[in-house]
Amino acid sequence: MTIVFLNSFFKFIFLLTPFFGLSMFLAMTQGYSVPDKRRLALRVGSSALVICLILFFFGRWLFEALGITIDSFRIGGGGLLFLSAVGLVNSNAIDKKNVGETKKDPDHLMHIAVVPLAIPIIVGPGTTAALLVLGAELESMPLKIVNTLAMATALALLTTMLVLSSWIEEKFGQQTITVLSKITGLILAAMAAQMIFTGIRAFLVAAPAVAGA
């Protein structure tokens, strides 16, 4: 189970695109105090965890209700995930002066915790699709528990990065964060391709069986 946990942990790390989330967090909190940023980071982390758990555990019910197969969603979700990866690779450093020009009111800052920071910046369309597929294809409860722990650990790491965002920016600079975000995008593109290929292969295997019936 340790290997499964580590594999799932690294998968969730790349799905949540922490460096892109960190870049956007720094951009949208420019000019706010460090305590306000830390409170916002904790709220973003808890909101993202709730959203991920809902998507992970209720994905199968959603598929059954809409009559969608997991393989269909693998292909469609993989496409969305690939577009997200392309966006990460092609993104440039964010002009914080433009994004951060908002009223420096702590109450206003808390309003952006769920939307847009938790969703769609951290839990975007591609991440949503991947969580739905992963939750729907895992039928064993022990595996679901291990994956849930891995997800929570990945989100805890992401939240810690957001809490320490000012220190990270000071030590490493925005350019380093942008480069790491692009590297994350490359790995995310490979994960998206794997989702699409898995879905297509399942369709090709199932097609002769359906034709024979």
C-alpha positions as CSV (number, residue, x, y, z in Angstrom):
1,M,0.0,0.0,0.0
2,T,3.0,2.3,0.5
3,I,3.8,2.2,-3.2
4,V,0.2,2.9,-4.1
5,F,0.1,5.8,-1.7
6,L,3.3,7.3,-3.2
7,N,2.2,6.8,-6.7
8,S,-1.2,8.5,-6.0
9,F,0.5,11.3,-4.0
10,F,2.7,12.3,-6.9
11,K,-0.2,11.9,-9.3
12,F,-2.3,14.3,-7.3
13,I,0.6,16.7,-6.9
14,F,0.8,17.2,-10.7
15,L,-3.0,17.2,-11.1
16,L,-3.3,20.1,-8.6
17,T,-0.6,22.1,-10.5
18,P,0.8,23.7,-7.3
19,F,3.3,26.1,-8.9
20,F,0.6,27.5,-11.2
21,G,-1.7,27.9,-8.1
22,L,1.1,29.5,-6.2
23,S,1.7,32.0,-9.1
24,M,-2.0,32.9,-9.2
25,F,-2.2,33.2,-5.4
26,L,0.7,35.6,-5.3
27,A,-0.8,37.6,-8.1
28,M,-4.2,37.9,-6.6
29,T,-3.0,38.7,-3.1
30,Q,-0.5,41.4,-4.1
31,G,-0.5,44.2,-1.5
32,Y,-2.2,42.2,1.3
33,S,-0.6,41.5,4.7
34,V,1.1,38.1,5.4
35,P,-1.5,37.2,8.1
36,D,-4.3,37.8,5.6
37,K,-2.6,35.7,3.0
38,R,-2.2,32.8,5.5
39,R,-5.8,32.9,6.4
40,L,-6.8,32.9,2.8
41,A,-4.4,30.0,2.1
42,L,-6.0,27.8,4.8
43,R,-9.5,28.6,3.4
44,V,-8.4,27.8,-0.1
45,G,-6.9,24.5,1.0
46,S,-9.9,23.4,2.9
47,S,-12.3,24.4,0.1
48,A,-10.2,22.5,-2.5
49,L,-10.2,19.4,-0.3
50,V,-14.0,19.4,0.0
51,I,-14.4,19.9,-3.8
52,C,-11.9,17.1,-4.5
53,L,-13.6,14.7,-2.1
54,I,-17.0,15.3,-3.7
55,L,-15.6,14.7,-7.2
56,F,-13.7,11.6,-6.1
57,F,-16.4,9.8,-4.2
58,F,-19.5,10.7,-6.3
59,G,-18.0,10.4,-9.8
60,R,-19.4,6.9,-10.4
61,W,-23.0,8.0,-9.4
62,L,-22.7,10.9,-11.8
63,F,-21.6,8.6,-14.6
64,E,-24.5,6.2,-13.9
65,A,-27.0,9.1,-13.7
66,L,-25.9,10.6,-17.1
67,G,-25.3,7.2,-18.8
68,I,-21.7,8.0,-19.5
69,T,-19.0,5.3,-19.6
70,I,-15.7,5.8,-17.7
71,D,-13.8,5.3,-21.0
72,S,-15.8,8.1,-22.7
73,F,-14.9,10.4,-19.8
74,R,-11.3,9.3,-19.9
75,I,-11.0,10.5,-23.5
76,G,-12.9,13.7,-22.9
77,G,-11.3,14.4,-19.6
78,G,-7.9,13.6,-21.0
79,G,-8.5,16.2,-23.7
80,L,-9.4,18.9,-21.1
81,L,-6.3,17.9,-19.0
82,F,-4.1,18.2,-22.1
83,L,-5.5,21.7,-22.9
84,S,-4.8,22.7,-19.2
85,A,-1.2,21.4,-19.6
86,V,-0.7,23.4,-22.9
87,G,-2.0,26.5,-21.0
88,L,0.6,25.9,-18.3
89,V,3.5,25.4,-20.8
90,N,2.5,28.5,-22.8
91,S,1.8,30.8,-19.9
92,N,4.0,33.7,-19.2
93,A,4.9,35.3,-15.9
94,I,1.9,37.1,-14.5
95,D,1.9,40.8,-14.2
96,K,1.0,41.2,-10.6
97,K,0.4,44.9,-10.9
98,N,-2.6,44.3,-13.1
99,V,-4.0,41.2,-11.4
100,G,-3.5,42.5,-7.9
101,E,-5.2,45.9,-8.3
102,T,-8.1,45.2,-6.1
103,K,-9.4,46.8,-2.9
104,K,-7.1,45.8,-0.1
105,D,-9.9,44.7,2.2
106,P,-9.4,41.4,4.1
107,D,-13.1,40.6,3.8
108,H,-12.9,41.0,0.1
109,L,-9.9,38.7,0.0
110,M,-11.8,35.9,1.7
111,H,-14.4,36.0,-1.1
112,I,-11.9,34.7,-3.7
113,A,-11.0,31.6,-1.7
114,V,-13.5,29.2,-3.3
115,V,-13.9,31.0,-6.7
116,P,-11.6,31.5,-8.5
117,L,-8.7,30.2,-6.3
118,A,-10.0,26.7,-5.2
119,I,-11.9,26.3,-8.4
120,P,-11.0,26.6,-11.3
121,I,-7.4,27.6,-10.6
122,I,-6.4,24.7,-8.3
123,V,-9.2,22.3,-9.2
124,G,-9.6,23.1,-12.9
125,P,-11.6,21.3,-15.6
126,G,-8.8,18.8,-16.3
127,T,-8.3,18.0,-12.7
128,T,-12.0,17.6,-12.2
129,A,-12.2,15.1,-15.0
130,A,-9.2,13.2,-13.7
131,L,-10.7,13.0,-10.2
132,L,-14.1,11.8,-11.5
133,V,-12.4,9.0,-13.6
134,L,-10.1,8.0,-10.8
135,G,-12.8,7.8,-8.2
136,A,-15.2,5.9,-10.5
137,E,-12.6,3.3,-11.6
138,L,-11.5,2.4,-8.0
139,E,-14.0,-0.1,-6.6
140,S,-12.0,-1.3,-3.6
141,M,-12.6,0.7,-0.5
142,P,-9.0,0.2,0.8
143,L,-7.7,1.7,-2.4
144,K,-10.1,4.6,-2.1
145,I,-9.0,5.3,1.4
146,V,-5.3,5.2,0.4
147,N,-6.0,7.5,-2.5
148,T,-8.0,9.9,-0.3
149,L,-5.0,10.0,2.2
150,A,-2.7,10.7,-0.8
151,M,-5.0,13.5,-2.0
152,A,-5.3,15.1,1.4
153,T,-1.5,15.0,1.8
154,A,-1.0,16.6,-1.6
155,L,-3.5,19.3,-0.7
156,A,-1.8,19.8,2.7
157,L,1.5,20.3,0.8
158,L,-0.1,22.8,-1.6
159,T,-1.7,24.7,1.3
160,T,1.7,24.9,3.0
161,M,3.1,26.4,-0.1
162,L,0.4,29.0,-0.2
163,V,0.9,29.8,3.5
164,L,4.6,30.3,2.8
165,S,3.9,32.1,-0.5
166,S,5.6,35.4,0.5
167,W,8.7,33.6,1.7
168,I,8.9,31.4,-1.4
169,E,8.6,34.4,-3.7
170,E,11.3,36.2,-1.7
171,K,13.7,33.3,-1.8
172,F,13.2,31.9,-5.3
173,G,11.5,34.6,-7.3
174,Q,8.5,34.6,-9.6
175,Q,10.6,33.5,-12.6
176,T,11.6,30.2,-10.9
177,I,7.9,29.5,-10.0
178,T,6.9,30.1,-13.6
179,V,9.6,27.7,-14.8
180,L,8.4,25.0,-12.4
181,S,4.8,25.6,-13.5
182,K,5.9,24.9,-17.1
183,I,7.6,21.7,-16.1
184,T,4.5,20.6,-14.3
185,G,2.6,21.3,-17.5
186,L,4.8,18.9,-19.5
187,I,4.2,16.1,-17.0
188,L,0.5,16.9,-16.9
189,A,0.4,16.5,-20.7
190,A,1.9,13.0,-20.5
191,M,-0.7,12.1,-17.9
192,A,-3.5,13.4,-20.2
193,A,-2.1,11.4,-23.1
194,Q,-2.2,8.3,-21.0
195,M,-5.8,8.9,-20.0
196,I,-6.8,9.3,-23.7
197,F,-4.9,6.2,-24.8
198,T,-6.4,4.1,-22.1
199,G,-9.9,5.2,-23.1
200,I,-9.3,4.5,-26.8
201,R,-7.7,1.1,-26.1
202,A,-10.7,0.1,-23.9
203,F,-13.1,1.2,-26.8
204,L,-11.1,-0.8,-29.3
205,V,-11.2,-3.9,-27.1
206,A,-14.9,-3.5,-26.4
207,A,-16.0,-2.9,-30.0
208,P,-15.5,-6.5,-31.3
209,A,-17.4,-7.8,-28.3
210,V,-20.3,-5.5,-29.0
211,A,-20.3,-6.3,-32.7
212,G,-20.3,-10.1,-31.9
213,A,-23.3,-9.7,-29.6
